[in-house]
Amino acid sequence: MSLYKDTSLFAMISFGLIIVAFLLHMFGFYTSLWATPSEITISRLAKGYSGL
């Protein structure tokens, strides 16, 4: 019983972390947590600011 509870809790936590990471990635606020999206975002911002 306790093993089932621990497994379901772990599944809920991991699922929640995936959702949070996906939302943060979509909003682009914390893309620095991922190397490649961060570089892409920085390059896009640099191009946008240089274009203004």
C-alpha distances in whole Angstrom, upper triangle without the diagonal:
4,5,5,6,9,10,11,12,14,15,16,18,20,21,22,24,26,27,28,30,31,33,34,36,37,39,40,40,38,39,40,36,37,40,42,41,43,46,46,46,48,51,51,51,54,56,55,57,60,60,61
4,5,5,6,9,10,10,12,14,15,16,18,20,21,22,24,26,27,28,30,31,33,34,36,37,38,38,36,37,37,34,35,38,40,39,41,44,44,44,46,49,49,49,52,54,53,55,58,59,59
4,5,5,6,9,10,10,12,14,15,16,18,20,21,22,24,26,27,28,30,31,33,34,36,37,37,34,35,36,32,33,36,38,37,39,42,42,42,44,47,47,48,50,52,52,53,56,57,58
4,5,5,6,8,10,10,12,14,15,16,18,20,21,22,24,25,27,28,30,31,33,34,36,36,33,34,35,32,32,36,37,37,38,41,41,41,44,46,46,47,49,51,51,52,55,56,56
4,5,5,6,9,10,10,12,14,15,16,18,20,21,22,24,26,27,28,30,31,33,34,34,32,33,34,30,31,35,36,36,37,40,41,40,42,45,45,45,48,50,49,51,54,54,55
4,6,5,6,9,10,10,12,14,15,16,18,20,21,22,24,26,27,28,30,31,32,32,30,31,31,28,29,32,34,33,34,38,38,38,40,43,43,43,46,48,47,49,51,53,53
4,5,5,6,9,10,10,12,14,15,16,18,20,21,22,24,26,27,28,30,31,31,29,30,30,27,27,31,32,32,33,36,37,36,39,41,41,42,45,46,46,48,50,51,52
4,5,5,6,9,10,10,12,14,15,16,18,20,21,22,24,25,27,28,30,30,28,29,30,27,27,31,32,31,33,36,36,36,38,41,40,41,44,45,45,46,49,50,50
4,5,5,6,9,10,10,12,14,15,16,18,20,21,22,24,26,27,28,28,26,27,28,25,26,29,31,30,31,34,35,34,36,39,39,39,42,44,43,45,48,48,49
4,5,5,6,8,10,10,12,14,15,16,18,20,21,22,24,26,26,26,24,25,26,22,23,26,28,27,29,32,32,32,34,37,37,37,40,42,41,43,46,47,47
4,5,5,6,8,10,10,12,14,15,16,18,20,21,22,24,25,26,24,24,26,22,23,26,27,26,28,31,31,31,33,36,36,36,39,41,40,42,45,45,46
4,6,5,6,9,10,10,12,14,15,16,18,20,21,22,24,24,22,23,25,22,23,26,27,26,27,31,31,30,33,35,35,35,38,40,39,41,44,44,45
4,5,5,6,9,10,10,12,14,15,16,18,20,21,22,22,20,21,22,19,20,24,25,24,25,28,29,28,30,33,33,33,36,38,37,39,41,42,43
4,5,5,6,9,10,10,12,14,15,16,18,20,21,21,18,19,20,17,18,21,22,22,23,26,26,26,28,31,31,31,34,36,36,37,40,41,41
4,5,5,6,9,10,11,12,14,15,16,18,20,20,19,19,21,18,18,22,23,21,23,26,26,26,28,31,30,31,34,35,35,36,39,40,40
4,5,5,6,8,10,11,12,14,15,16,18,18,16,18,20,17,18,22,23,21,22,26,26,25,27,30,29,29,32,34,33,35,38,38,39
4,5,5,6,8,10,10,12,14,15,16,16,14,15,16,13,14,18,20,18,19,23,23,22,24,27,27,27,30,32,31,33,35,36,37
4,5,5,6,9,10,10,12,14,15,16,14,14,16,13,13,17,18,16,18,21,21,21,23,26,25,26,29,30,30,32,34,35,36
4,5,5,6,9,10,10,12,14,15,14,14,17,15,15,19,19,17,19,22,22,20,23,26,25,25,29,30,29,31,34,34,34
4,5,5,6,8,10,11,12,12,11,12,15,12,14,17,18,16,17,21,20,19,21,24,23,23,27,28,27,29,32,32,33
4,6,5,6,9,10,10,11,9,9,12,9,10,14,15,13,14,17,17,16,19,21,21,21,24,26,25,27,30,30,31
4,6,5,6,9,10,11,10,10,13,12,11,15,15,12,14,17,17,16,19,21,20,21,24,25,24,26,29,29,30
4,5,5,6,8,9,10,11,14,13,13,17,17,14,15,18,17,16,19,21,20,20,23,24,23,25,28,28,28
4,5,5,6,6,6,7,10,10,11,14,15,12,12,16,15,13,16,19,18,17,21,22,21,23,26,26,26
4,5,5,7,7,6,9,9,9,12,12,8,10,13,12,11,14,16,15,16,19,20,19,21,24,25,25
4,5,8,9,9,13,13,12,15,14,10,12,15,13,12,15,17,15,16,19,20,19,21,24,24,24
4,6,8,9,12,13,13,16,15,12,12,15,14,11,14,17,15,14,18,19,17,19,22,22,22
4,6,5,9,10,10,12,12,9,9,12,11,8,11,13,12,12,15,16,15,17,20,20,21
4,6,8,10,11,13,14,11,10,13,13,10,12,15,14,13,16,18,17,17,21,22,22
4,5,6,8,11,12,10,8,12,13,10,12,15,15,14,17,19,19,19,22,24,24
4,5,6,8,9,6,5,9,9,8,9,12,13,13,15,17,17,18,21,22,23
4,5,6,9,7,5,8,10,9,9,13,14,13,15,18,18,19,21,23,24
4,6,9,9,7,11,13,12,13,16,17,17,19,21,22,22,25,26,27
4,6,6,6,9,10,11,12,14,15,16,18,20,21,22,24,26,27
4,6,5,6,9,10,11,12,14,15,16,18,20,21,22,24,26
4,5,5,6,9,10,11,12,14,15,17,18,20,21,22,25
4,5,5,6,8,10,10,12,14,15,16,18,20,21,22
4,5,5,6,9,10,10,12,14,15,16,18,20,21
4,5,5,6,9,10,10,12,14,15,16,18,20
4,6,5,6,9,10,11,12,14,15,16,18
4,5,5,6,8,10,10,12,14,15,17
4,5,5,6,9,10,10,12,14,15
4,5,5,6,8,10,10,12,14
4,5,5,6,9,10,10,12
4,5,5,6,8,10,11
4,5,5,6,8,10
4,6,5,6,9
4,6,5,6
4,5,5
4,6
4
